[in-house]
């Protein structure tokens, strides 16, 4: 899928001017792709857990460059058929290859489908040797409801939340195997309607640990990130090998929506019980999302 078909102009005059300015740079970026950096870190998930906020915190750092069109390129999930040159074109010029360009020295991108898509981890492991990963985890009950509100607002979901949950198993039947065996396959339901499935964090984190090792995976509890942003940010900079810096900690990409029905919350909590218990064993009490 081309950038021209994927992207839609943002709202607001300043954002539109910046958007069209970046798009005008596409031919130059493609022509200079071989001179450009590749990410040394990825924010891989979870969706609706604060990935946009963390990306913007990190992008404020003077040594970190921004992705050209948005925070995420989706090269390792929905754009896997594109070339590495196409991927490189989204990033800043490499100061090691362009002597007059002194900054940035680090760059990353963020796509919360990177943690959930069955082939994404092996793809970025192969393409980006040594890449470091950031995963942010939110209460999976709240995350599922937030995803539904987000996808509904974007026009990707038409069902009420309870019906969407009850139909999820049918929607996703056989999809993961198809995605795993056919690298060209795509599933709208897997990307946009996987409310309960994405909240099964423990298997996803264990998969990252098994492939990359714990020293290359930094897992953040979303409640702590928003209650103690400076401390979490400092820890993340240390993980990435970046010098200390004080960012502006604004919350990005938040939505307002009605509270979840207690019966639905209880049903979801039961579905997440085993994964949540395992998550505490893996990561400790900051990640205890279990409910009574």
Buried (B, 14 or more C-beta within 10 A) or exposed (E): EEBEEEEEEEEEEEEEEEBEEBBEBBEEBEEBBEBBBBBBBBBBBBBBBBBBBBBBBBBBBEBBBBBBBBBBBBBBBBBBEBEEEBBBBBBBBBBEEEEEBEEBBBBBBBBBBBBBBBBBBEBBBEBBEEBBBBBBBBBBBBBBBBBBBBBBEEEBBEBEBBEBBEEBEEBBEEBBEBBEEEEEEBBEBBBBBBBBBBBBBBEBBEBBBEBBEEEBBBBBBBBBBBEBBEEBBBBBBEBBEBEEBEBEBEEEEEEEEEEBEEEBBEBBBEBBEEBBEBBBEBBEEBBBBBBE
